[in-house]
Amino acid sequence: MNAPSRQSRFSPHFASAFAAFGENGLGAIACVLVGYFATRAIFWWGAGIGFDATSIDWFWQYIDPALLERDALRSVWYHHAQPPLFNLWLAGASKISGGEPRLLLWTGFVAIGAALHVGIFALLRELGVGVRTAVVAAIAFAASPVSILYESWLFYTWPLAALLVFASWAVSRLVRRGGCRGDALLFFGLLAAAALTRSLFHPIWILACLALVLAVRGIDRRAVLVGAALPIALVAAVVVKNGVLFGSPATSSWMGKSLARLALVQTPPRERRALIDNGVLSDIAIVRPFSPLDAYPPRWRRTEGPDHPVLREATKSTGHPNFNHLAFVAISEQYRADSLAMIARAPGGYLWSVGNAWLIYAMPPSDYTFMKENRARIAGWDATWSCVVYGACIAARSADGTAPLERRAYLWERFTWTWNAALLAALFYAAGLAARRLAKGEAEGHEVALLFIAGTISFVAVAGNSLEIGENNRFRAMLEPISWVLIVWTASRAAAWVRRRGLEAS
């Protein structure tokens, strides 16, 4: 008897993997990829969109390129300012490419973009949306300005967007299959990757996701806990490392400085000086957060601890500030204390700033300073999408697309009315439906995925707009793919309901 061929042995696995996509699953995925690369051909070669990797030389979140080249692992170990994963990726690309990583990084972002849009299709199918609708929705999103612009910019926003799409798909698969270690490892591994890329994805968010999965009736809780253990332990290890080495038990030491931009900066300097003289605030409250080290009083610059350039050099080799200098750990902690004191004394200023943060969050994600050059190349398409899809039909009037924070009227002009209304309706409908099913012990995989999507969107929006101001629509950009999925799913359900009513009426 002849042994089965390699193709026959593996075909059942392929069939199982693509069963959720329908009989023509592979063909549908091929259509998504063709559509995705067709949009890239139009915007790369037709409109002249290029990959912007200038951030690698100076962004605050990145380790000095020279250190990534010659001492990457120790530099990442001593980096308390940001979670480690993106800097590790930059270091790996630099090593592989011999110090010229831009082409390799662009290739990586194209691969991430292609995977993300296949992920949108897969997630919509997992949620029960028809094949044709899922294909069209994935390709349409590939043509959106947010997809084109953020994929063409070297930052962690778009990789995080992809992680959230696949995590949404993975949690549905985990629950649909009753819970097993492999599926749990995949889901919580994706969550851990997000937490180790951006500090906004706090360990509390991961634990809340764990509680959600464990709340599903009939799930194999032991298998879930075993599968989740390693990813959660990796995140916890970074928190513990930063606590032991720097006294900052978190994946980033910047929270105090970010909060100060909301709670302190909006208070006039004269008022802050008076509070400093009265002992309410410290002497750094007058210094704008994220100022270079030499802007702070001398006593704040003296430090004790490990002797490594990533902790001791006030500037990078490129000449830009090094906000991972060890002194900034204590400075950030003092900003946090001063911010809380100001909020307790005069909460109105903080709440005003939070209101502005929400208004910035509600602007189109393309209205962002680092999108300026590429956005100018597709200005007409960006304006059309912003008006038709977002409902923001008044053109941006600032030269670089950023929001003048002192002018709320401008922020309202760029408010994405249509998108926000559709997303809020989808959030309430999906979360309400899925929560009722979970409470009855009847939740299925796609309903848990809906709760994960709704919960993640809400968590990022509330946490991000409560702790940061200035780049809030960038926070929203990484949620745009799962928000798109939620809106398409809701519209698909609404269309199905209308069809049923029409048939009943006839």
Buried (B, 14 or more C-beta within 10 A) or exposed (E): EEEEEEEEEEEEEEEEEBEBBBEEBEBBBEBBBEBBBEBBEBBBEEBEBEBBBEBBBBBBBBBBBBBBBEBBEBBBBBBBBBBBBBBBBBBBBBEEEEEEBBEBBBEBBBEBBBBBBBBBBBBBBBBBBBBEBBBBBBBBBBBBBBBBBBBBBBBBBBBBBBBBBBBBBBBBBBBBEBBBBEBBBBBBBBBBBBBBBBBBBBBEBBBBBBEBBEBBEEBBEEBBBBBBBEBBEBBBEBBEBBEEBBEBBBBBBBBBBBBBBBBBBBBEEEEBBEBBEEEBBBBBBBBEBBBBBEBBEEEBBEBEBBEBBBBBBEBBBEEBBBBBBBBBBBBBBBBBBBBBBBBEEBEEBBEEBBBBBBBBBBBBBBBBBBBBBBBEBBBEBBBEBBBEBBBBBEEBEBEEBBBEBEEBEBBEBBBBEBBBEBBEBBBEBBBEBBBEBBEEEEBBBBBBBBBBBBBBBEBBBEBBBBBBBBBBBBBBBBBBBBBBBBBBBBBBBEEEEEEEEEEEEE
